[in-house]
Amino acid sequence: MRIIPAIDIIEGKCVRLSKGDYDTKKIYNENPLEVAKAFEDHGIQYLHLVDLDGAKSKHIVNYHVLERIASKTSLKIDFGGGLKTDRDLRIAFDSGAHQITGGSIAVKDKETFSGWITTYGPDKIILGADAMDEKIAVSGWQEESTEELIPFIKGYQEKGIAYVICTDISRDGMLQGPSFDLYQRIIEECKGVKLIASGGISTYDELPRLAEMGCEGTIIGKAIYENRISIKQLEGFVLQYGS
């Protein structure tokens, strides 16, 4: 299972929110590159970079942060937040994104998002399936859609999607543990999905459990910044499990 630390960006700074609420913003570092380099120095190869300004503005905003991290580290970055047009996507890839994550657009403009899967391939496009009460949320989690989580994922599997990031918004940033039961159901019902678990990771012991369930990766945010899981522990996990 891949370990994928998260850096969320507002006004160029590394922040975390609780349940996607912008009013809960907490700044952890004014220099995201410094944070990314610390991950790289401990053997971590992947990074989940979220442009929260972009998610709110509905277009890419913090691509300069992406460019800086991509050019000064060897981290493989998946980038999301505000990617709504072909131009946004080109900017993200030109700025060094290894993969992009589409959430709101996969709900609101299925034709464009499906076109991205066809054009760039399933190794480059990740489906962001973030949900509250198993309903997909959009627009930086400010809106709930009528899309049911598992049928939503299955529908995009039919269009060729392979990687899916699923966040249970009720747990995101709350340090109360991930939605194990939900992830188990997704893995069982969406055959062949490369599921990346996100939201609620709070202790190291949860990581081997997610790996044993069959999660392809896990995104860890606040647990790192609040020192619930040390980067040294993550380094040990990478050495043991090889990702």
Phi and psi restraints in degrees (value plus and minus 20) as a CYANA .aco file:
   2 ARG   PHI     -96.9   -56.9
   2 ARG   PSI     118.1   158.1
   3 ILE   PHI    -114.7   -74.7
   3 ILE   PSI     103.0   143.0
   4 ILE   PHI    -148.0  -108.0
   4 ILE   PSI      72.5   112.5
   5 PRO   PHI     -84.4   -44.4
   5 PRO   PSI     132.3   172.3
   6 ALA   PHI    -129.9   -89.9
   6 ALA   PSI     118.7   158.7
   7 ILE   PHI    -143.8  -103.8
   7 ILE   PSI      98.2   138.2
   8 ASP   PHI    -122.1   -82.1
   8 ASP   PSI     114.8   154.8
   9 ILE   PHI    -135.2   -95.2
   9 ILE   PSI     107.7   147.7
  10 ILE   PHI    -150.7  -110.7
  10 ILE   PSI     106.0   146.0
  11 GLU   PHI      31.2    71.2
  11 GLU   PSI      19.4    59.4
  12 GLY   PHI      57.8    97.8
  12 GLY   PSI     -16.5    23.5
  13 LYS   PHI    -131.0   -91.0
  13 LYS   PSI     133.6   173.6
  14 CYS   PHI    -102.9   -62.9
  14 CYS   PSI      96.8   136.8
  15 VAL   PHI    -151.3  -111.3
  15 VAL   PSI     151.0   191.0
  16 ARG   PHI    -157.4  -117.4
  16 ARG   PSI     126.9   166.9
  17 LEU   PHI    -133.7   -93.7
  17 LEU   PSI     147.7   187.7
  18 SER   PHI    -133.3   -93.3
  18 SER   PSI     105.9   145.9
  19 LYS   PHI      34.1    74.1
  19 LYS   PSI       9.7    49.7
  20 GLY   PHI      53.2    93.2
  20 GLY   PSI      -9.2    30.8
  21 ASP   PHI    -105.6   -65.6
  21 ASP   PSI      94.8   134.8
  22 TYR   PHI     -83.5   -43.5
  22 TYR   PSI     -43.2    -3.2
  23 ASP   PHI     -93.1   -53.1
  23 ASP   PSI     -32.1     7.9
  24 THR   PHI    -116.2   -76.2
  24 THR   PSI      -8.7    31.3
  25 LYS   PHI     -71.9   -31.9
  25 LYS   PSI     112.5   152.5
  26 LYS   PHI    -150.3  -110.3
  26 LYS   PSI     103.5   143.5
  27 ILE   PHI    -104.3   -64.3
  27 ILE   PSI     107.0   147.0
  28 TYR   PHI    -124.4   -84.4
  28 TYR   PSI     -48.4    -8.4
  29 ASN   PHI    -180.5  -140.5
  29 ASN   PSI     117.8   157.8
  30 GLU   PHI    -105.3   -65.3
  30 GLU   PSI     -25.1    14.9
  31 ASN   PHI    -147.3  -107.3
  31 ASN   PSI      70.7   110.7
  32 PRO   PHI     -78.2   -38.2
  32 PRO   PSI     -51.2   -11.2
  33 LEU   PHI     -81.8   -41.8
  33 LEU   PSI     -59.6   -19.6
  34 GLU   PHI     -79.7   -39.7
  34 GLU   PSI     -63.0   -23.0
  35 VAL   PHI     -84.9   -44.9
  35 VAL   PSI     -65.7   -25.7
  36 ALA   PHI     -81.3   -41.3
  36 ALA   PSI     -61.5   -21.5
  37 LYS   PHI     -84.7   -44.7
  37 LYS   PSI     -55.7   -15.7
  38 ALA   PHI     -82.5   -42.5
  38 ALA   PSI     -61.3   -21.3
  39 PHE   PHI     -81.4   -41.4
  39 PHE   PSI     -68.3   -28.3
  40 GLU   PHI     -80.1   -40.1
  40 GLU   PSI     -60.7   -20.7
  41 ASP   PHI     -82.8   -42.8
  41 ASP   PSI     -39.7     0.3
  42 HIS   PHI    -124.8   -84.8
  42 HIS   PSI       3.6    43.6
  43 GLY   PHI      63.0   103.0
  43 GLY   PSI     -13.8    26.2
  44 ILE   PHI    -101.1   -61.1
  44 ILE   PSI     118.1   158.1
  45 GLN   PHI    -129.0   -89.0
  45 GLN   PSI     -31.2     8.8
  46 TYR   PHI    -145.3  -105.3
  46 TYR   PSI     135.6   175.6
  47 LEU   PHI    -167.0  -127.0
  47 LEU   PSI     117.0   157.0
  48 HIS   PHI    -125.6   -85.6
  48 HIS   PSI      90.3   130.3
  49 LEU   PHI    -131.6   -91.6
  49 LEU   PSI     101.5   141.5
  50 VAL   PHI    -138.0   -98.0
  50 VAL   PSI     105.9   145.9
  51 ASP   PHI    -110.6   -70.6
  51 ASP   PSI      70.5   110.5
  52 LEU   PHI     -89.5   -49.5
  52 LEU   PSI     -51.5   -11.5
  53 ASP   PHI     -83.2   -43.2
  53 ASP   PSI     -60.3   -20.3
  54 GLY   PHI     -84.1   -44.1
  54 GLY   PSI     -62.0   -22.0
  55 ALA   PHI     -80.1   -40.1
  55 ALA   PSI     -58.3   -18.3
  56 LYS   PHI     -96.5   -56.5
  56 LYS   PSI     -56.7   -16.7
  57 SER   PHI    -104.4   -64.4
  57 SER   PSI     -34.3     5.7
  58 LYS   PHI      47.3    87.3
  58 LYS   PSI       8.5    48.5
  59 HIS   PHI    -180.7  -140.7
  59 HIS   PSI     137.2   177.2
  60 ILE   PHI     -81.5   -41.5
  60 ILE   PSI     116.8   156.8
  61 VAL   PHI    -143.9  -103.9
  61 VAL   PSI     -74.3   -34.3
  62 ASN   PHI    -113.5   -73.5
  62 ASN   PSI      23.0    63.0
  63 TYR   PHI     -91.0   -51.0
  63 TYR   PSI     -41.0    -1.0
  64 HIS   PHI     -86.7   -46.7
  64 HIS   PSI     -53.4   -13.4
  65 VAL   PHI     -85.9   -45.9
  65 VAL   PSI     -64.7   -24.7
  66 LEU   PHI     -77.0   -37.0
  66 LEU   PSI     -68.0   -28.0
  67 GLU   PHI     -80.3   -40.3
  67 GLU   PSI     -62.1   -22.1
  68 ARG   PHI     -84.6   -44.6
  68 ARG   PSI     -66.2   -26.2
  69 ILE   PHI     -88.2   -48.2
  69 ILE   PSI     -62.3   -22.3
  70 ALA   PHI     -84.9   -44.9
  70 ALA   PSI     -55.5   -15.5
  71 SER   PHI    -103.0   -63.0
  71 SER   PSI     -39.6     0.4
  72 LYS   PHI    -134.2   -94.2
  72 LYS   PSI     -16.6    23.4
  73 THR   PHI    -157.3  -117.3
  73 THR   PSI     150.8   190.8
  74 SER   PHI    -123.4   -83.4
  74 SER   PSI      -7.3    32.7
  75 LEU   PHI     -82.4   -42.4
  75 LEU   PSI     120.1   160.1
  76 LYS   PHI    -108.7   -68.7
  76 LYS   PSI      92.4   132.4
  77 ILE   PHI    -122.2   -82.2
  77 ILE   PSI     107.8   147.8
  78 ASP   PHI    -121.5   -81.5
  78 ASP   PSI     112.3   152.3
  79 PHE   PHI    -140.6  -100.6
  79 PHE   PSI     115.5   155.5
  80 GLY   PHI    -166.6  -126.6
  80 GLY   PSI     147.2   187.2
  81 GLY   PHI      92.4   132.4
  81 GLY   PSI      83.7   123.7
  82 GLY   PHI      62.2   102.2
  82 GLY   PSI      -8.5    31.5
  83 LEU   PHI    -103.1   -63.1
  83 LEU   PSI      83.6   123.6
  84 LYS   PHI    -141.6  -101.6
  84 LYS   PSI     -40.0     0.0
  85 THR   PHI    -151.0  -111.0
  85 THR   PSI     146.1   186.1
  86 ASP   PHI     -78.3   -38.3
  86 ASP   PSI     -55.7   -15.7
  87 ARG   PHI     -84.0   -44.0
  87 ARG   PSI     -64.4   -24.4
  88 ASP   PHI     -76.7   -36.7
  88 ASP   PSI     -63.5   -23.5
  89 LEU   PHI     -84.4   -44.4
  89 LEU   PSI     -64.3   -24.3
  90 ARG   PHI     -81.5   -41.5
  90 ARG   PSI     -61.5   -21.5
  91 ILE   PHI     -80.5   -40.5
  91 ILE   PSI     -64.1   -24.1
  92 ALA   PHI     -81.4   -41.4
  92 ALA   PSI     -68.6   -28.6
  93 PHE   PHI     -88.4   -48.4
  93 PHE   PSI     -59.0   -19.0
  94 ASP   PHI     -85.8   -45.8
  94 ASP   PSI     -46.1    -6.1
  95 SER   PHI    -105.9   -65.9
  95 SER   PSI     -22.7    17.3
  96 GLY   PHI      93.7   133.7
  96 GLY   PSI     -12.9    27.1
  97 ALA   PHI     -84.2   -44.2
  97 ALA   PSI     116.7   156.7
  98 HIS   PHI    -104.4   -64.4
  98 HIS   PSI     -57.7   -17.7
  99 GLN   PHI    -159.8  -119.8
  99 GLN   PSI     141.5   181.5
 100 ILE   PHI    -144.6  -104.6
 100 ILE   PSI     133.6   173.6
 101 THR   PHI    -133.5   -93.5
 101 THR   PSI     106.9   146.9
 102 GLY   PHI    -131.4   -91.4
 102 GLY   PSI     102.7   142.7
 103 GLY   PHI    -133.1   -93.1
 103 GLY   PSI     -95.9   -55.9
 104 SER   PHI     -77.6   -37.6
 104 SER   PSI     -62.3   -22.3
 105 ILE   PHI     -83.8   -43.8
 105 ILE   PSI     -50.1   -10.1
 106 ALA   PHI     -88.2   -48.2
 106 ALA   PSI     -39.0     1.0
 107 VAL   PHI    -114.6   -74.6
 107 VAL   PSI     -66.9   -26.9
 108 LYS   PHI    -108.9   -68.9
 108 LYS   PSI     -42.5    -2.5
 109 ASP   PHI    -162.9  -122.9
 109 ASP   PSI      52.5    92.5
 110 LYS   PHI     -83.2   -43.2
 110 LYS   PSI     -51.6   -11.6
 111 GLU   PHI     -84.7   -44.7
 111 GLU   PSI     -66.7   -26.7
 112 THR   PHI     -83.8   -43.8
 112 THR   PSI     -66.5   -26.5
 113 PHE   PHI     -85.1   -45.1
 113 PHE   PSI     -60.6   -20.6
 114 SER   PHI     -82.7   -42.7
 114 SER   PSI     -56.1   -16.1
 115 GLY   PHI     -83.5   -43.5
 115 GLY   PSI     -56.4   -16.4
 116 TRP   PHI     -83.6   -43.6
 116 TRP   PSI     -61.1   -21.1
 117 ILE   PHI     -80.6   -40.6
 117 ILE   PSI     -64.2   -24.2
 118 THR   PHI     -85.3   -45.3
 118 THR   PSI     -64.4   -24.4
 119 THR   PHI     -92.8   -52.8
 119 THR   PSI     -65.1   -25.1
 120 TYR   PHI    -119.6   -79.6
 120 TYR   PSI     -40.5    -0.5
 121 GLY   PHI      72.8   112.8
 121 GLY   PSI     137.6   177.6
 122 PRO   PHI     -89.0   -49.0
 122 PRO   PSI     -33.4     6.6
 123 ASP   PHI    -101.3   -61.3
 123 ASP   PSI     -32.8     7.2
 124 LYS   PHI    -127.4   -87.4
 124 LYS   PSI     -41.4    -1.4
 125 ILE   PHI    -134.0   -94.0
 125 ILE   PSI     103.4   143.4
 126 ILE   PHI    -127.6   -87.6
 126 ILE   PSI     117.7   157.7
 127 LEU   PHI    -106.1   -66.1
 127 LEU   PSI     103.1   143.1
 128 GLY   PHI    -110.5   -70.5
 128 GLY   PSI      86.5   126.5
 129 ALA   PHI    -131.8   -91.8
 129 ALA   PSI      58.9    98.9
 130 ASP   PHI    -119.0   -79.0
 130 ASP   PSI     111.8   151.8
 131 ALA   PHI    -158.2  -118.2
 131 ALA   PSI     129.4   169.4
 132 MET   PHI    -141.1  -101.1
 132 MET   PSI     101.8   141.8
 133 ASP   PHI      34.0    74.0
 133 ASP   PSI      18.9    58.9
 134 GLU   PHI      43.0    83.0
 134 GLU   PSI       1.9    41.9
 135 LYS   PHI    -131.3   -91.3
 135 LYS   PSI     112.9   152.9
 136 ILE   PHI     -84.8   -44.8
 136 ILE   PSI     114.8   154.8
 137 ALA   PHI    -126.4   -86.4
 137 ALA   PSI     129.6   169.6
 138 VAL   PHI    -155.4  -115.4
 138 VAL   PSI     154.8   194.8
 139 SER   PHI      37.0    77.0
 139 SER   PSI      36.9    76.9
 140 GLY   PHI      41.6    81.6
 140 GLY   PSI      11.2    51.2
 141 TRP   PHI      48.4    88.4
 141 TRP   PSI      -3.2    36.8
 142 GLN   PHI    -103.5   -63.5
 142 GLN   PSI     -35.4     4.6
 143 GLU   PHI    -151.4  -111.4
 143 GLU   PSI     127.0   167.0
 144 GLU   PHI    -125.1   -85.1
 144 GLU   PSI     116.8   156.8
 145 SER   PHI    -118.1   -78.1
 145 SER   PSI    -198.9  -158.9
 146 THR   PHI    -113.8   -73.8
 146 THR   PSI     -18.8    21.2
 147 GLU   PHI     -92.7   -52.7
 147 GLU   PSI     107.0   147.0
 148 GLU   PHI    -101.0   -61.0
 148 GLU   PSI     118.1   158.1
 149 LEU   PHI     -74.8   -34.8
 149 LEU   PSI     -79.2   -39.2
 150 ILE   PHI     -88.1   -48.1
 150 ILE   PSI     -64.8   -24.8
 151 PRO   PHI     -79.7   -39.7
 151 PRO   PSI     -53.9   -13.9
 152 PHE   PHI     -81.2   -41.2
 152 PHE   PSI     -68.0   -28.0
 153 ILE   PHI     -83.3   -43.3
 153 ILE   PSI     -66.8   -26.8
 154 LYS   PHI     -79.4   -39.4
 154 LYS   PSI     -59.7   -19.7
 155 GLY   PHI     -80.4   -40.4
 155 GLY   PSI     -60.2   -20.2
 156 TYR   PHI     -99.7   -59.7
 156 TYR   PSI     -44.6    -4.6
 157 GLN   PHI     -81.0   -41.0
 157 GLN   PSI     -57.8   -17.8
 158 GLU   PHI     -85.3   -45.3
 158 GLU   PSI     -43.3    -3.3
 159 LYS   PHI    -112.7   -72.7
 159 LYS   PSI     -17.5    22.5
 160 GLY   PHI      87.4   127.4
 160 GLY   PSI     -20.7    19.3
 161 ILE   PHI     -86.3   -46.3
 161 ILE   PSI     123.4   163.4
 162 ALA   PHI    -137.4   -97.4
 162 ALA   PSI     -68.7   -28.7
 163 TYR   PHI    -110.5   -70.5
 163 TYR   PSI     113.5   153.5
 164 VAL   PHI    -154.8  -114.8
 164 VAL   PSI     104.7   144.7
 165 ILE   PHI    -116.5   -76.5
 165 ILE   PSI     103.6   143.6
 166 CYS   PHI    -138.1   -98.1
 166 CYS   PSI     100.8   140.8
 167 THR   PHI    -133.9   -93.9
 167 THR   PSI     105.8   145.8
 168 ASP   PHI    -104.7   -64.7
 168 ASP   PSI      84.9   124.9
 169 ILE   PHI     -80.0   -40.0
 169 ILE   PSI     -51.5   -11.5
 170 SER   PHI     -83.2   -43.2
 170 SER   PSI     -39.8     0.2
 171 ARG   PHI    -126.0   -86.0
 171 ARG   PSI     -32.3     7.7
 172 ASP   PHI     -84.2   -44.2
 172 ASP   PSI     105.8   145.8
 173 GLY   PHI      54.6    94.6
 173 GLY   PSI     -15.0    25.0
 174 MET   PHI    -115.6   -75.6
 174 MET   PSI     -32.0     8.0
 175 LEU   PHI      36.8    76.8
 175 LEU   PSI      20.5    60.5
 176 GLN   PHI    -134.1   -94.1
 176 GLN   PSI      -7.8    32.2
 177 GLY   PHI      74.9   114.9
 177 GLY   PSI     130.6   170.6
 178 PRO   PHI     -98.5   -58.5
 178 PRO   PSI     150.4   190.4
 179 SER   PHI    -106.1   -66.1
 179 SER   PSI      54.7    94.7
 180 PHE   PHI     -75.5   -35.5
 180 PHE   PSI     -66.1   -26.1
 181 ASP   PHI     -82.6   -42.6
 181 ASP   PSI     -61.6   -21.6
 182 LEU   PHI     -84.0   -44.0
 182 LEU   PSI     -64.9   -24.9
 183 TYR   PHI     -84.2   -44.2
 183 TYR   PSI     -57.7   -17.7
 184 GLN   PHI     -81.6   -41.6
 184 GLN   PSI     -62.9   -22.9
 185 ARG   PHI     -84.0   -44.0
 185 ARG   PSI     -61.8   -21.8
 186 ILE   PHI     -82.2   -42.2
 186 ILE   PSI     -65.8   -25.8
 187 ILE   PHI     -82.4   -42.4
 187 ILE   PSI     -59.5   -19.5
 188 GLU   PHI     -93.2   -53.2
 188 GLU   PSI     -59.2   -19.2
 189 GLU   PHI    -110.4   -70.4
 189 GLU   PSI     -46.0    -6.0
 190 CYS   PHI    -127.2   -87.2
 190 CYS   PSI      57.1    97.1
 191 LYS   PHI     -75.5   -35.5
 191 LYS   PSI     111.9   151.9
 192 GLY   PHI      63.7   103.7
 192 GLY   PSI     -20.5    19.5
 193 VAL   PHI     -86.2   -46.2
 193 VAL   PSI     120.5   160.5
 194 LYS   PHI    -116.0   -76.0
 194 LYS   PSI      69.3   109.3
 195 LEU   PHI    -106.8   -66.8
 195 LEU   PSI     107.2   147.2
 196 ILE   PHI    -127.7   -87.7
 196 ILE   PSI      92.8   132.8
 197 ALA   PHI     -99.2   -59.2
 197 ALA   PSI     120.3   160.3
 198 SER   PHI    -169.4  -129.4
 198 SER   PSI     120.5   160.5
 199 GLY   PHI      82.9   122.9
 199 GLY   PSI      99.9   139.9
 200 GLY   PHI      69.6   109.6
 200 GLY   PSI     -26.8    13.2
 201 ILE   PHI     -75.5   -35.5
 201 ILE   PSI     106.5   146.5
 202 SER   PHI    -151.9  -111.9
 202 SER   PSI     -43.3    -3.3
 203 THR   PHI    -157.6  -117.6
 203 THR   PSI     138.3   178.3
 204 TYR   PHI     -81.3   -41.3
 204 TYR   PSI     -56.9   -16.9
 205 ASP   PHI     -81.5   -41.5
 205 ASP   PSI     -41.2    -1.2
 206 GLU   PHI     -91.7   -51.7
 206 GLU   PSI     -43.7    -3.7
 207 LEU   PHI     -88.7   -48.7
 207 LEU   PSI     -71.0   -31.0
 208 PRO   PHI     -79.3   -39.3
 208 PRO   PSI     -53.2   -13.2
 209 ARG   PHI     -85.3   -45.3
 209 ARG   PSI     -62.8   -22.8
 210 LEU   PHI     -83.7   -43.7
 210 LEU   PSI     -59.2   -19.2
 211 ALA   PHI     -83.7   -43.7
 211 ALA   PSI     -63.5   -23.5
 212 GLU   PHI     -85.2   -45.2
 212 GLU   PSI     -51.8   -11.8
 213 MET   PHI     -87.2   -47.2
 213 MET   PSI     -45.4    -5.4
 214 GLY   PHI      90.2   130.2
 214 GLY   PSI      -6.1    33.9
 215 CYS   PHI     -85.9   -45.9
 215 CYS   PSI     116.8   156.8
 216 GLU   PHI     -97.1   -57.1
 216 GLU   PSI     -48.0    -8.0
 217 GLY   PHI    -179.4  -139.4
 217 GLY   PSI     148.2   188.2
 218 THR   PHI    -161.5  -121.5
 218 THR   PSI     117.2   157.2
 219 ILE   PHI    -117.5   -77.5
 219 ILE   PSI     109.3   149.3
 220 ILE   PHI    -143.5  -103.5
 220 ILE   PSI     108.0   148.0
 221 GLY   PHI    -142.8  -102.8
 221 GLY   PSI    -111.1   -71.1
 222 LYS   PHI     -79.3   -39.3
 222 LYS   PSI     -51.5   -11.5
 223 ALA   PHI     -79.1   -39.1
 223 ALA   PSI     -52.2   -12.2
 224 ILE   PHI     -93.7   -53.7
 224 ILE   PSI     -68.7   -28.7
 225 TYR   PHI     -89.6   -49.6
 225 TYR   PSI     -45.2    -5.2
 226 GLU   PHI    -116.2   -76.2
 226 GLU   PSI     -10.2    29.8
 227 ASN   PHI      41.2    81.2
 227 ASN   PSI      10.2    50.2
 228 ARG   PHI     -99.5   -59.5
 228 ARG   PSI     -53.4   -13.4
 229 ILE   PHI    -147.5  -107.5
 229 ILE   PSI     105.8   145.8
 230 SER   PHI    -104.8   -64.8
 230 SER   PSI     134.6   174.6
 231 ILE   PHI     -82.7   -42.7
 231 ILE   PSI     -50.1   -10.1
 232 LYS   PHI     -83.6   -43.6
 232 LYS   PSI     -59.9   -19.9
 233 GLN   PHI     -83.7   -43.7
 233 GLN   PSI     -61.1   -21.1
 234 LEU   PHI     -84.2   -44.2
 234 LEU   PSI     -58.5   -18.5
 235 GLU   PHI     -80.0   -40.0
 235 GLU   PSI     -62.4   -22.4
 236 GLY   PHI     -83.7   -43.7
 236 GLY   PSI     -60.2   -20.2
 237 PHE   PHI     -83.0   -43.0
 237 PHE   PSI     -64.7   -24.7
 238 VAL   PHI     -81.0   -41.0
 238 VAL   PSI     -61.8   -21.8
 239 LEU   PHI     -86.5   -46.5
 239 LEU   PSI     -58.0   -18.0
 240 GLN   PHI     -94.6   -54.6
 240 GLN   PSI     -62.5   -22.5
 241 TYR   PHI    -122.7   -82.7
 241 TYR   PSI     -27.9    12.1
 242 GLY   PHI      56.0    96.0
 242 GLY   PSI       5.2    45.2
